[in-house]
Amino acid sequence: MQQKVTASFNGFDKQVKTSVLQVEKQIGKGISAGKHTMSKNLDWLIQNMPPYLFITMKEEKTALMNLAWGMDTLSSQQQNRIVLDDRPGKLIMAVLDRPGSVNETLNSLRHRPIVYAEINHSLHKLPEACCHLEIQRFEFGGNNGKSASGEAPAKLIQSLRKDILRVLEIRYSDFDATELTRLLNLMWLNNPGYVKISPPERLARGVWMYQQAQKHDGVFVGLDESPETTGGRESRLLFSAMSPPHSGYLAQITEVLQRLDVGVRRSYSLDLRDRENSAVLNSFYVVARNGQPMNRNSRLYAQVKNELYSTRILSPSCQVYYKFISKKLMSGEDSALLNAFIAFCHSSLAHVQPDRFDLEVVKTAFCSHPDIAQDLVQLFRLRFDPDAERNPKQWQDAADKTVQAIESYNTGHGSLDEIRRIIFRTCFLFIKHTLKTNFFVHQKQALAFRLDPGYLNEMGPEFNSDLPSGDPFRITFFFGRAGFGYHVGFSDIARGGWRTIISRSDDEYISNCNTLFRESYVLASTQHLKNKDIYEGGSKMALVLDARKCSGEAEVKQKLHDLQRCALNAFLDIFITSGGKAADSRVVDYYQEDEPIELGPDENLDNSMIEYIARQSLHRGYVLGIGLISSKKLGINHKEYGVTSLGVIRTAVIALSEMQRDPVKQPFTVRFTGGPGGDVAGNAMRLLIDKYPMARIVAIVDGPGMLHDPAGVDSAELRRLTLKDDITEFNPEKLHPGGCLIFRNQRRQEALRNLHRMVVKNGGTVEERWITADEYQRHAQELTFRQKADLFLPCGGRPETIDAQNWRLMLNSQGAPCVDLIVEGANSFITPEARSRLQDEGVVIIRDSSANKCGVIASSYEILANLLMSPREFTAHKEEYVKDVLAILDRRATQETRLIFRRWNQSQRQKHFTSISSQISAEINQNYQDLFSMFQGKSGLLRKPMYRKVAFKHLPAMIAKDNKFRARLTTLPHKVQCAVLASEIATLITYQGGWENELDSRVSEYLKTHLD
């Protein structure tokens, strides 16, 4: 048996040996033949591929060898492509060139961050093939601006500068050469290989494109009709953009070219990022597949530009993209408009009925009926296309036809049909009441629509009953790729903060979108009441940022800044005027008046963006220059001077005194929402600690965590944190016995539960505990609502935190209020109904429009300083000017708080404090509006000595004392001069009184003048 097995193995060994020898012989012949083929293919590649291929691929020898070896097999490969190199950071492929081959690859790589892409095509078709050869090369990841390893770039960059500068001087003479070294370093930090292998012409073009994107507010499209290397057969399309999406953007760009039947023969795309900025530089060598000329004056190039600009507004992941663009029912430009329609209709309807008009319901309404969607888009174009003749009758006929189609909409599904009719009616009202838009501006990066707010009345009470009373003066809607929002203004000249609400989850996004319009409207209305002491009425700008797909806080911040930059430039597109009309000829303006609108810092508007807004407003020529935004370096920074908190604390101290409590001599307890690192809460804590040592702060609820200390927070430790850190940086050793510190973001997983860290001072030792999410929320509720205190200062937190459903939590188990006095440092922290209920229970509430008005007053005086002084003059006189402004703030806070309590006593202590506050604002605002209209109609009054005296009374003392600045009063915009006078007289009437008492004498004087 053993011999049979051995013999069997011996036979098998012989068979293996024979097979090996045969394979070896065959492979040897194949290698010999392959060497010949490889050499022949290499010759073909050298003769038929663009020379740049061998420059950019000189470090990719393995890939070139694989190409020369295997290119003959392309036709027989599945999908007609072979992989030449595939590593985590790199992919190189050879592909048979077919329409859409590049886009097909890019779609498969959509979720990988491409930092460099290069496409090359052969000049002739492959031997024995019907197609050209296409080489696709991609690099992924990148170092995102961190230092590159290896050789320091200084010597290399210095050696390149001379040749690059020569190219720039000849071809790109508008380049700012002072930026060259910085931009070359940026290229090196992102892609050292690119800098090493690129000739001077390529680097020069790259740095110029980067600078062009910056100069053109974030995006640049250009065309070189005769690149030297192509003999004029191709055009070089240049596209550079700041802050591009982190992935999938190149696929979207190439999809545009494919959709417009533009063939890409070669392309080079470089992604650049540092800690603050990012950019993408694209050079496409293109030909029109149908032979249509591609030049700067061609219709095709105009289409390409518009579509490329639209990629900054339209995301390929949206439903509209799939339903309309991929099926070639709409252009990218029109699809972006349709997305704006959807966002407007949803946010206009969902704040009242969020379930009935859910976002998906609104999207489906448009996507299920492309005919109606297309009709609405065409109706919009008919109204605003600057290149078309606008015929009122043609517009009215088209509008009537659209309305008829909407009203007759009937699919047999009763309730669903009515929902969709309402959605389409809302869209029609949007089109009808828009007075100007930047939709036809070429270099737009977000859309802006200035509306006549009369559309709200046409929508009916069903959809505006939850809004405060009073009609706004204007509503402006903004839509961008990363978010959308509103600016609501209640006066011609209006100011108010700009907030951006960051949505990191689906629930946050939907919830914020549902309430965005109402939040903007309510805050603007509140701001209008608050702005009674200044010449500007109230407004608010609020955007929702879609940060759901962001990979970390760095990406969130970059996306936030990009949305804000895009919205700002859209704002300037429509509000920069010349002779009253929109200055941009692409903006059809049905309003035709200057609109001095001022913005201020609010949630998620940081200092760098504030400075950008000021620079951009001045650069682009807005009527207010840098005065568009307040709290600048050349201004009165709210956090630095604590202007809002000054009013909050002054109001609280006077209120306590009126309630027969001496805050200087008698101890009183305080609790806060808002942390020590914030502007309002931090400065309020600082003022209490520094000026009112009898105050004992017992609770602080901050975003990152909360603190409770029944004996009073250690003042020295809290003072250390003010204006610097969150409450979670508080040293637990400084807690008194029974005190605790709870952390929102310090968590751990235990089984299936998320636990939050909590430290407790137990006797003289600090103990660490871990509490469940439910326990965390119970502590937050206890400290926000039930913590006993004499004074509650809500100086942070979301609007409407205390509402009609939860106000009873402010009462203890015996039904008595947990606080005696609430001074609202945060806007709309308590809803009107909750305020009313709490005051019925005996709580004194000084509402936001009275308590935190000093911040906006300071901002108003900052804008006046910008209009009356040069930057150098303001810097020289800043401390004196600010000192005068702080005195005005103290006076205004004192005047109103004293007046509120005076009127409360006059009402036999029956009226609610918040009603008295609203009444004061309404009186002043009505008088202001009447006076403003009068001064606009009688401009000669502005020059009369009596009225000039009134104007100087409104201004800081140093302006009135200095003849140089006094003389500049007449240089203020006419509307501003009228508004300053109206404001000062209106406040004087209400705060000083006597206007009503003298009515009989004023009537007598009138009758003496006009009757015989």
C-alpha angles and dihedrals in degrees: 000000000000091000091053091052092048091049090050091053092047090053090049092050091054090050091051092047092051091049093049091051091049093049091046091052093047093047090047090054089045092051091048091049091041092056089056092046091045091052091047092048091048090053089050092050092051091050098043109031123080111265089238089070091068092046095052094038099044091109091048099075095146092053092049091049091050089049094051090046100046109027091099089064097055095100092054096046121101108260088008095264138108127200112236097180131001121180133144092266100032144043126183122179140173113220138178105249111246130154106280097014093123093046091048091057094044092051089055088052096042094119096047117088105242111203097172132019130178128182124187130180129198118249091231136027120275116266110269091005133100095221141064121249117256123197115199121192126181134177121196140200110012130190097272094228099316118136114283118233124240130032117021109246099223098096094040093049092047091052091051098046098080096052093042093050090052091055092045092051092053102038108017105030093161091066116120100233093197087075096053099094093046093050094046089051089050090053090048094050090052102037118004091176091059091056093045097053101033120101118231093259092059095046091046091053091048097053090044092052090050091052092045090056089053093047092049094053096261108324136061133184121185139162131216104193099197116033109194096233096056103050090236095299091116138037123224110230113198122200124171127170137181120227097010120185112278096241140012096025097114089052090054092050094050090046088060091054092046092049090052091048094246114149119218111217096174134358140179122195124182126186117207125190138168131168094281109025143029134193141176123216117201129185113184122185101207144180129188107246094215094052093254111150117257107209137129093268098045124110089230093059091049089053092048091051094049092048093047091050088050091059085072089061105031124067117209090217094068124103093241091059091057097040100044113017100040089049091046093238093128142016120249089251093056092042089057088053091050090053088053089052090053094049092047095048093046096048092042093054107028097064087073102030108018096170097046093047101036115165092251090051091055093045092050092050091061098035093049092054110040090167092064091041090053092047091053092048091050091048089054091049091050090056099044112022104122092199095057128076109254110223114183092207093049089050093048092048091051091045092051091049092050093048090050091051090050096047093047092048106130129155095164094258100113107196094033091050091053091050090052093046088055091049093050091045089053090052091050091051088050091056094042096050099041107111099186139358140180093222092116095044105113102220098043119142097183133019124248128192122185108205137194100237090221087097088079092064090049090053088059135221091295087075104031105036092103092057125095117261120265130068120260120233095224141358121201122191123204128194128185141160093264100037149326140230152152142264110206119188128185098194141037092249103038140165136186143135129291114225130180117203112211115217114196100169137040091251093051092047096050093043093049093046090050093055102031099099094045091046091052092047096046093046092048090050091049090047090053090056090046095049094063092112096057138057094251123081121223130282141154134203117203130174131183114222116209101218096155096118098040114125096212147342093283090060091044091054093048092049090047093054092045093053091048093048092048093048092048093053091047087052090052092046091067104026100050104096141185117201089350095303127100106278094218109083089213090066114085102209120203092170102053103187136109112258115201102201122172128200131201139192117281138147113345096356103125130194095261091056092046090056091046091052091052094047094045094047091052093043094051095043106248113177093247097044110199086352089085088088133035134208094052128148084259089051146047107298109213096214095045095051098028092224097160093046091048088064094042094053094040089052092047094049094049091046092052089049091050087051088058096256121124107216091192098053105021126065117243134179125233135191128192143200108203126054135256092256093061127090103241100031095038095050092043090054090047092052093048092049095045101040107021110043091170089070114104114198108208104172139022123185110195131172096252094041147317141255132208124186115165091194092053130272115281102263098209093051093046091047088055090060099043114120090357115061145019121257090257087074090065112121106246090210087069092062118108120234109290093025123125141189120207125195124213099192101035099089143150135194119242114179103309096335131097109219128198124215117246129179121200130192103227109183105310097336134079116232126195120221135173118222132190124252089254091054090048091055091047090055091047091051092047094051095041097046116012106033107119114239141145092228130030117196111188099194099156141022138085121308116268094021088148110046144154092286100050108027091104088069085076088070125080126231091277091053095252121133116264091217133038101203132027119190110187110225091164123064118256092347088148123041119234093250093050090049090052093049094048093048089051085059091053103264115142109224124187103194128225096258089064103028104048101028096111094080092060092043090055090049090053091054090047090058091048088052090052090052096045103038138044117239090256092050092048091051091050094049100030100112094048091045093048091047089056091047092051089053089053090050093052090049095048094047091048094046095053098042091049090047092050092054091042091055091043090056090045088055089057086254090291103115122084114250091230092053090052089050092051091047092053091051092047092051094050094043093050092049089046093053093049093048093044091054090047095052092046089053094044105039091165089075090069090072097051114110094233093055093043087055089053091050092052089049087060094051127077112275095249091060092052092048097050114076091203092059094037089060091057094064090093091053092067114106109275094244090052092052090052092047095050091055093045092050097050095047093045093053092044091055094053103036097041096038126199095107093107094040091056095048093104093053091047090052090048092052090049093051093047089055098045104034129066 
